[in-house]
Amino acid sequence: MKNIFENIEISLPEGELLKKLNSGKTLRIKMGFDPTSPDLHLGHAIAIHKLKELQDLGHKIVIIIGDYTARIGDPSGKDKTRPTLSQEEIDKNSETYISQLGKILDVSKIEVRRNSEWLSSLDFNEFISLLSKYTVQQIMERNDFRNRFENGSPISLHEIIYPLIQGYDSVKIDADVEIGGQDQLFNFMIARYLQEKYNQEPQAVICMPLLRGVDGVNKMSKSLKNYIGLTDHPNDIYGKTMSIPDSLIEEYLRLVTSFSKEEKESLMSLLKSGENPINIKKKIAFNIVEIYYSSKEAVEAQNDFENKFQKRKLEDIDYIEIILDSLSDKNLIELISRILDKSKSEVRKLFEAGAVSVDGEKVFDINLEINKLKKESVLKVGKLNYFKFK
């Protein structure tokens, strides 16, 4: 049997999960999602695969769709207030979650709850009672709140109550275990505290590692556009995985592949002994496509990548055409920032990394003027973005 504790970053209180697993009770395992975007990605999948292991042991998986808390927006790790979403956006984003979870879990056996079930009917007396169970001093122990307060950045009252509202979900479903990313630790511990206040046995807390996105720096995130979605096309999953920096190979191998422990160790030994990193990444990319699609589609995705990016069959590349005469951008950094919807600081890093080229020649001058580009020239940004000037 797979080691149930593999890849767990934090397990609190120490020994509590093992105690609950050995109790013989069918545990209620909670994981929550605020539908702030329609896509689940490989970062989410790390915790979802842990849910699958627990589901296979016979425990009950309870998925909380935070359709009510999404109106607030989880402030975890944020240095400014998040914009609120409309009910229409929340409903639209929620629609695809269950089918995406079905790529990993047996969704016929899970319990799905929306926290609007209990939060929308919470009367004012109950709300005040909930708020009275925690103090401002306790909330301000949270690093991101404390940093924002000390920096003079605004903190809205609705953000301060978010951890309490999320923690109340554990009370309402009587959770035995809660699983999520390590950035959720503060919220999970508040849930334990509230369960005690409501005379429940507090949940065990399981935090999984945070996967860095394809930029190699930030946590994988839809908002940062550095993610690999579970429902991305197989070719895109393969290609995005191939684009990760070599420094992330071990992290991806350990957290998002289905290789055995021995296979992972063997691949890392090959890498450390001088194997070309691209060959290890190809194995990782193939495995990921195989997990979420099939071996057949993994083969097709690998062939597509090799034809387009290794064998350089330019006739197979899908160029996006850019009409030079219609551009209002003055230089390359403005153009790339606009067409890829990236900040100028993000684009500047691409230039510095040698990831921008025109007609095969790397370009490091971010201020290269657009009027110096020629028609029929090819602009390549990163490994996947090709543009032809017309």
Order of alpha helices (4+ residues) and beta strands (2+ residues): beta-alpha-beta-alpha-beta-alpha-alpha-beta-alpha-alpha-alpha-alpha-alpha-alpha-beta-alpha-beta-alpha-alpha-alpha-alpha-alpha-beta-alpha-alpha-beta-beta-beta-beta
